[in-house]
Amino acid sequence: SLYSRLLRRHKSLEHTLLNWQAAQELQARDYLTDLFPAALTVDGGQFEPDLLATRQGEVYYVECERYTRKKRSQRARKWERYHAATGGDFYLVVPNTKAQNALVSELSRWVYKTQRVVRLYLSNLSLLVNRGATEEYWTLEKRLATAEHSRMP
C-alpha cells in the first residue's frame, strides 16, 4: 500500500505523515508532487529529497523536517548535499513553530560555519491551517548568509 511504501521510506509514522500533509498542501496550490523522487548523486554521495514538487516548469526538492535530535555531522552532510543539488535553494516543510525555530537556528549555524548562502523557503504547516489554498505555500522566505556574503548583490 501507499502507506507502507511511505513508512519504509521515512522510517517513522510522524515523518511519513508530515510528508503526506506537505504533499497535500502543495497539491492544493497547484503543485504536482512526487512522494517517491529518485535520489541524486552529488559530491560523492546521495541526496534523497523527501518530495519533488513542480509548478509552471519549476522543480523544487522539498525536505520535511520535524523537531528531533540529530547528529551534527550527519546534518552537515545533508545540508552540503542539499546545497550542491539545489545551488542553495532550500525548500523546507516543518509541522510547527518550534520545529521552524530550531531548523532556522541550525541552518544559520551551518551557513556561518561553511560560509554558504542559502535562499530559504519554509512552510510551517501549523500556519497554513488558517490560510486558504489561494494563499502562498511558503510561510517564510529568508536569505541566510554571513555578514560578508550579505553585502554581496
Order of alpha helices (4+ residues) and beta strands (2+ residues): alpha-alpha-beta-beta-beta-beta-beta-alpha-beta-alpha-beta-alpha-beta-alpha
